[in-house]
Amino acid sequence: MKTRTVSVADELMILKACVMDTQSLKHVASVSEDIEFKLPTSRLVFKWCLTHLDSYDEAPGKENICSEFLKWSSRQTDDEAVERCEEFLDSVDNSSINQTLVEDKIGEHFSKHSLRDTAEQVLAALEKNDVRHAQDLTIGWRPVEVGKDASVDVLA
């Protein structure tokens, strides 16, 4: 089994922006179909964010996420998972979000994981002596781009 290194700080910064900022949430939602957060807590909170976005077309904010957390935690037996989620929620505040930094981190974070997954697929193809498939994988890989300079601007 391969161990993945996760930039926890970047992932949590991106997730905080998703909770508090609609633009950030829409950016991450636009690239998250193929690539997901690596931390279980992040996946859970992001799911809540997407549900709220689908219903209200805005980021949920800390209050709404805390409400979801209370419902979820009352059904949990995994105290460690509840504690990790609670620690994350305690770290969310209403400070202003540097949109450019968040966009850069979203692209960098998801590109890194996409590239790592593609590299694993390339190695698997090469182990099967399928050079053509390995080449196709490398040719088809593109970095994840978000924001106004991206090839697809989700807010345009």
C-alpha positions in Angstrom: 0.0 0.0 0.0 1.4 3.4 -1.0 1.4 6.2 1.5 0.3 9.6 0.3 1.6 12.8 1.7 -1.1 15.3 2.1 -0.5 19.0 2.6 -2.9 19.2 5.6 -2.4 22.9 6.0 -3.3 23.6 2.4 -6.3 21.3 2.4 -7.7 22.8 5.6 -7.1 26.3 4.3 -9.0 25.5 1.1 -11.8 23.8 3.1 -12.1 26.9 5.4 -12.5 29.0 2.3 -15.2 26.7 1.1 -17.1 27.0 4.3 -16.9 30.8 4.4 -16.7 32.0 0.8 -19.1 31.2 -2.1 -16.6 31.9 -4.8 -14.0 29.6 -3.3 -16.6 26.9 -2.8 -17.7 27.2 -6.5 -14.1 27.0 -7.6 -13.4 23.8 -5.6 -16.8 22.3 -6.7 -15.8 22.8 -10.3 -12.7 20.6 -9.9 -13.7 18.2 -7.2 -15.6 15.8 -9.4 -12.4 14.0 -10.5 -10.3 14.8 -7.5 -11.3 14.6 -3.9 -10.0 15.8 -0.6 -7.7 13.3 1.0 -8.7 13.8 4.7 -11.9 12.1 5.9 -12.9 15.3 7.8 -12.4 17.4 4.8 -14.5 15.1 2.6 -17.3 15.2 5.2 -17.3 19.0 5.6 -17.0 19.5 1.9 -20.0 17.3 1.3 -22.0 19.5 3.7 -20.7 22.6 1.8 -21.9 21.2 -1.5 -25.3 20.3 -0.1 -25.7 23.8 1.1 -24.4 25.3 -2.2 -26.9 23.2 -4.1 -29.8 24.4 -1.9 -28.9 28.0 -1.5 -26.3 28.9 -4.1 -23.9 30.2 -1.4 -21.3 29.0 1.0 -22.8 27.7 4.2 -20.8 29.7 6.7 -19.6 28.4 10.1 -23.1 28.4 11.7 -24.7 26.1 9.2 -21.7 23.7 9.1 -21.8 23.6 12.9 -25.5 22.7 12.7 -24.7 19.8 10.3 -21.8 18.8 12.6 -24.2 18.6 15.6 -26.6 16.4 13.7 -23.8 14.2 12.4 -21.9 13.9 15.7 -25.0 12.8 17.7 -25.0 9.6 15.5 -21.2 8.9 15.7 -19.4 6.3 17.7 -16.0 7.3 16.4 -14.9 9.8 19.0 -11.7 10.5 17.2 -13.5 11.5 14.0 -15.8 13.8 16.0 -12.9 15.4 17.7 -11.0 16.0 14.4 -14.1 17.6 12.9 -14.7 19.7 16.0 -11.0 20.9 15.9 -11.5 21.9 12.3 -14.7 23.9 13.1 -13.0 25.6 16.0 -10.3 26.9 13.5 -12.9 28.5 11.1 -13.3 32.2 11.6 -14.7 35.2 9.8 -11.4 36.6 8.8 -11.1 37.9 5.2 -10.1 35.4 2.6 -7.3 36.2 0.2 -9.0 35.0 -3.0 -5.9 34.9 -5.2 -4.0 32.8 -2.6 -7.0 30.4 -2.2 -7.2 30.0 -6.0 -3.5 29.3 -6.3 -3.7 26.7 -3.4 -6.8 25.0 -4.9 -5.0 24.6 -8.3 -1.7 23.5 -6.7 -3.3 21.1 -4.3 -5.6 19.4 -6.7 -3.0 19.4 -9.5 -0.5 17.7 -7.2 -3.0 14.9 -6.4 -4.2 14.6 -10.0 -0.6 14.3 -11.2 0.3 11.7 -8.5 -2.7 9.6 -9.6 -1.7 9.9 -13.2 1.8 8.9 -12.4 0.5 5.8 -10.6 -1.6 4.9 -13.7 1.4 5.5 -16.0 3.6 3.2 -13.9 0.8 0.5 -13.9 0.5 0.7 -17.7 4.3 0.5 -18.1 4.4 -2.6 -15.8 1.9 -4.2 -18.2 4.2 -3.1 -21.2 1.3 -0.8 -22.4 3.5 2.1 -23.5 0.8 3.6 -25.7 -1.6 3.9 -22.8 1.1 5.3 -20.6 1.9 8.0 -23.3 -1.8 8.8 -23.7 -2.1 9.3 -19.9 0.8 11.8 -19.9 -0.4 13.6 -23.0 -3.9 13.9 -21.5 -2.9 15.3 -18.1 -3.6 18.9 -17.5 -3.0 21.0 -14.3 -6.1 22.0 -12.4 -6.8 25.7 -13.0 -9.3 27.9 -11.2 -10.0 31.6 -11.1 -10.4 34.3 -13.7 -7.3 33.2 -15.7 -8.4 29.5 -15.9 -9.4 28.0 -19.1 -12.9 27.5 -17.6 -14.0 30.2 -15.1 -16.8 28.7 -13.1 -18.0 32.2 -12.2 -18.1 33.7 -15.7 
